[in-house]
């Protein structure tokens, strides 16, 4: 089996598993719990953190917030906690963006490694579950739409960049990414937003159009940030669990970084419409 076929098969298994799980609330929680543990193992290797503590933190936080999200009409005092988690997560992500553009390497002193495993990775999986349970109402098409936007953006960027790309987007981190590819991904994501709005019956086209821009911008930043972590670690892929693709973190890096910004928009748009 050649590399393209291998990539296609492993990618199809990953997408099928996600789509099949996304309509069953508890199965989705279990799937993302497994995904989170795998990504945590891969990320810990990238940042050279041997402690087992991040697994414990992930398990406690993820299960606590997931249980709150899937139990209807139960506050449990988590509303304010989610707001605090959201602020801290976006604050950490803004620092990662700063490090991407202003630092030759991302500083990885001991305390920052624990901050990253908590507010870059753990919180991302929490917000993926919260997106699927927006306003504590299970709406899987919101999450599926977010994934589709990321997939369309990545695919569009790849094909446009490969065929028309000339101007490098961020050559010091990812030499193959081009400005043309980024704009191509953005264009196709915007087109996809119309069909998502039409067929999911969730948000209107304007809202999905804004989410497509969020997917392109923050998904690309997430990809670049993970690429910088890999470059610092001296590896090509975060792992080997997906033949032809690398690690699971390599496939989820865009949605992991974009998820808190998706959720921020979902929380804010009732106040701006």
C-alpha positions as CSV (number, residue, x, y, z in Angstrom):
1,X,0.0,0.0,0.0
2,X,1.5,3.3,-1.1
3,X,1.7,6.4,1.2
4,X,-1.4,8.1,-0.3
5,X,-3.5,5.0,0.2
6,X,-2.2,4.6,3.7
7,X,-3.1,8.2,4.5
8,X,-6.6,7.7,3.0
9,X,-7.4,4.6,4.9
10,X,-6.2,5.9,8.3
11,X,-7.9,9.2,7.7
12,X,-11.1,7.5,6.8
13,X,-11.1,5.4,9.9
14,X,-10.5,8.5,12.1
15,X,-13.3,10.5,10.4
16,X,-15.7,7.6,10.5
17,X,-15.0,7.0,14.2
18,X,-15.6,10.7,14.9
19,X,-18.8,11.0,12.8
20,X,-20.3,7.7,14.2
21,X,-19.6,8.9,17.8
22,X,-20.7,12.5,17.5
23,X,-24.5,11.7,17.6
24,X,-24.3,9.7,20.8
25,X,-23.5,12.1,23.7
26,X,-21.9,9.6,26.1
27,X,-19.9,7.9,23.3
28,X,-18.6,11.3,22.2
29,X,-17.5,12.0,25.8
30,X,-15.7,8.6,25.9
31,X,-14.1,9.1,22.5
32,X,-12.7,12.6,23.3
33,X,-11.5,11.2,26.7
34,X,-9.4,8.6,24.8
35,X,-8.3,11.2,22.2
36,X,-7.3,13.5,25.0
37,X,-5.1,10.9,26.8
38,X,-3.4,10.0,23.5
39,X,-2.8,13.7,22.6
40,X,-1.5,14.3,26.2
41,X,1.0,11.4,25.8
42,X,2.2,12.8,22.5
43,X,2.4,16.4,23.7
44,X,4.3,15.4,26.9
45,X,7.0,13.9,24.6
46,X,7.2,17.0,22.6
47,X,7.8,19.2,25.6
48,X,9.9,16.6,27.4
49,X,7.6,16.4,30.5
50,X,7.9,13.0,32.3
51,X,5.4,13.7,35.1
52,X,2.2,11.7,35.3
53,X,0.4,14.7,36.9
54,X,-1.0,16.0,33.5
55,X,-3.0,12.8,33.1
56,X,-4.5,13.2,36.5
57,X,-5.4,16.8,35.9
58,X,-6.9,16.0,32.5
59,X,-9.0,13.1,33.9
60,X,-10.4,15.1,36.8
61,X,-11.1,18.3,34.8
62,X,-12.4,16.6,31.7
63,X,-14.8,14.2,33.5
64,X,-16.0,17.0,35.9
65,X,-16.9,19.4,33.1
66,X,-18.3,16.7,30.9
67,X,-20.6,15.3,33.6
68,X,-21.8,18.9,34.2
69,X,-22.3,19.5,30.4
70,X,-24.4,16.3,29.8
71,X,-26.6,16.5,32.9
72,X,-29.6,18.7,32.0
73,X,-30.8,21.5,34.3
74,X,-27.9,21.0,36.7
75,X,-25.7,24.0,37.5
76,X,-23.4,22.5,40.1
77,X,-21.7,25.8,40.4
78,X,-19.7,25.3,37.1
79,X,-21.0,28.3,35.1
80,X,-18.6,30.7,36.7
81,X,-15.8,28.1,36.7
82,X,-16.2,27.7,33.0
83,X,-15.8,31.5,32.5
84,X,-12.6,31.5,34.5
85,X,-11.3,28.5,32.6
86,X,-12.2,30.2,29.3
87,X,-10.4,33.4,30.2
88,X,-7.2,31.5,31.3
89,X,-7.3,29.3,28.2
90,X,-7.5,32.2,25.8
91,X,-4.9,34.1,27.8
92,X,-2.4,31.1,27.5
93,X,-3.2,30.8,23.7
94,X,-2.5,34.5,23.1
95,X,0.9,34.0,24.8
96,X,1.5,31.0,22.4
97,X,0.7,33.2,19.5
98,X,3.1,35.8,20.8
99,X,5.8,33.1,21.2
100,X,5.1,32.0,17.7
101,X,5.8,35.4,16.2
102,X,8.4,36.9,18.6
103,X,10.5,34.0,19.9
104,X,13.0,31.7,18.2
105,X,11.8,29.0,20.5
106,X,8.7,28.6,22.7
107,X,10.0,29.0,26.3
108,X,9.4,25.7,28.2
109,X,10.4,26.3,31.7
110,X,9.0,23.8,34.2
111,X,5.9,25.7,35.3
112,X,5.0,26.6,31.8
113,X,4.9,22.9,30.7
114,X,2.2,22.3,33.3
115,X,0.3,25.4,32.3
116,X,0.4,24.2,28.6
117,X,-0.8,20.7,29.4
118,X,-3.7,22.2,31.4
119,X,-4.8,25.3,29.5
120,X,-3.6,24.4,26.0
121,X,-4.6,20.8,25.8
122,X,-6.9,19.7,28.6
123,X,-9.1,22.7,28.3
124,X,-9.4,22.3,24.5
125,X,-11.1,18.9,24.9
126,X,-13.4,20.4,27.5
127,X,-14.5,23.1,25.1
128,X,-15.1,20.6,22.4
129,X,-17.6,18.9,24.6
130,X,-19.1,22.2,25.6
131,X,-19.5,23.2,21.9
132,X,-21.5,19.9,21.4
133,X,-23.6,20.8,24.5
134,X,-24.0,24.5,23.9
135,X,-26.4,26.0,26.5
136,X,-26.5,22.5,28.0
137,X,-28.5,21.3,24.9
138,X,-26.9,18.5,23.0
139,X,-26.4,19.9,19.5
140,X,-23.8,17.6,17.8
141,X,-24.2,19.4,14.4
142,X,-22.4,22.4,16.0
143,X,-19.4,20.3,16.7
144,X,-19.5,18.4,13.4
145,X,-19.8,21.8,11.6
146,X,-16.7,23.0,13.4
147,X,-14.7,19.9,12.4
148,X,-15.9,20.2,8.8
149,X,-14.7,23.8,8.6
150,X,-11.3,22.7,9.9
151,X,-11.1,19.8,7.4
152,X,-12.2,21.9,4.5
153,X,-9.8,24.7,5.4
154,X,-6.9,22.2,5.7
155,X,-7.7,20.4,2.5
156,X,-8.2,23.7,0.5
157,X,-5.0,25.1,1.9
158,X,-3.1,22.0,0.9
159,X,-4.3,21.8,-2.7
160,X,-4.2,25.5,-3.4
161,X,-0.8,25.8,-1.8
162,X,0.6,22.8,-3.6
163,X,-0.5,24.0,-7.0
164,X,-0.3,27.8,-6.7
165,X,1.7,28.5,-3.6
166,X,4.7,30.9,-4.0
167,X,4.8,33.2,-1.0
168,X,5.8,31.4,2.2
169,X,3.5,31.9,5.2
170,X,5.9,31.0,8.0
171,X,9.0,29.4,6.6
172,X,10.9,29.2,9.8
173,X,8.3,26.9,11.3
174,X,6.5,25.3,8.4
175,X,8.3,25.7,5.1
176,X,5.5,24.2,3.0
177,X,2.7,26.5,4.1
178,X,2.1,29.5,1.8
179,X,0.0,32.6,1.9
180,X,-1.9,31.4,-1.2
181,X,-2.6,28.2,0.6
182,X,-4.0,30.0,3.6
183,X,-6.2,32.2,1.4
184,X,-7.4,29.1,-0.5
185,X,-8.3,27.3,2.7
186,X,-10.1,30.4,3.9
187,X,-12.1,30.7,0.7
188,X,-13.2,27.1,0.7
189,X,-14.1,27.2,4.4
190,X,-16.3,30.3,3.7
191,X,-18.0,28.4,0.9
192,X,-18.5,25.4,3.1
193,X,-20.1,27.6,5.8
194,X,-23.1,28.2,3.4
195,X,-23.7,24.4,3.0
196,X,-23.3,23.8,6.8
197,X,-25.8,26.5,7.5
198,X,-28.2,25.1,5.0
199,X,-28.1,21.5,6.0
200,X,-27.5,21.5,9.7
201,X,-30.3,23.7,10.8
202,X,-28.3,25.2,13.6
203,X,-26.9,28.7,13.1
204,X,-27.6,31.0,10.1
205,X,-25.2,31.6,7.3
206,X,-23.7,34.8,8.8
207,X,-22.8,33.0,12.0
208,X,-21.3,30.0,10.2
209,X,-19.4,32.4,7.9
210,X,-17.8,34.1,11.0
211,X,-17.0,30.6,12.4
212,X,-15.3,29.7,9.1
213,X,-13.0,32.7,9.5
214,X,-12.3,31.6,13.1
215,X,-11.5,28.1,11.8
216,X,-9.1,29.3,9.1
217,X,-7.2,31.9,11.3
218,X,-7.0,30.0,14.6
219,X,-6.8,26.6,13.0
220,X,-3.8,27.7,11.0
221,X,-2.2,29.2,14.1
222,X,-2.8,26.0,16.0
223,X,-1.1,24.0,13.2
224,X,1.9,26.4,13.2
225,X,2.2,26.4,17.0
226,X,2.3,22.6,17.0
227,X,4.8,22.6,14.2
228,X,7.0,24.8,16.3
229,X,6.8,22.4,19.2
230,X,7.8,19.6,16.9
231,X,10.7,21.6,15.4
232,X,12.0,22.3,18.9
233,X,11.7,18.6,19.8
234,X,13.5,17.7,16.6
235,X,10.7,15.4,15.3
236,X,8.6,15.3,12.1
237,X,5.4,14.0,13.7
238,X,3.9,14.0,17.2
239,X,3.4,10.2,17.1
240,X,2.8,7.2,14.9
241,X,-0.7,6.2,15.9
242,X,-2.1,7.2,12.5
243,X,-0.1,5.6,9.6
244,X,0.6,8.2,6.9
245,X,-0.5,11.1,9.1
246,X,1.7,10.8,12.2
247,X,0.2,11.3,15.7
248,X,-3.3,12.1,16.7
249,X,-2.1,15.5,17.9
250,X,-1.0,16.2,14.3
251,X,-4.6,15.7,13.2
252,X,-6.3,17.6,16.0
253,X,-3.9,20.5,16.5
254,X,-6.1,22.9,14.5
255,X,-9.4,22.2,16.2
256,X,-7.7,22.0,19.6
257,X,-6.5,25.6,19.2
258,X,-9.6,26.9,17.6
259,X,-12.1,25.3,20.0
260,X,-12.0,28.0,22.7
261,X,-12.5,30.7,20.1
262,X,-15.4,28.8,18.6
263,X,-17.0,28.5,22.0
264,X,-16.3,32.2,22.7
265,X,-18.3,33.1,19.6
266,X,-21.1,30.8,20.6
267,X,-21.3,32.5,24.0
268,X,-21.1,36.0,22.6
269,X,-23.2,35.9,19.4
270,X,-26.6,36.2,21.3
271,X,-25.5,39.6,22.6
272,X,-24.3,40.9,19.2
273,X,-27.2,39.9,17.0
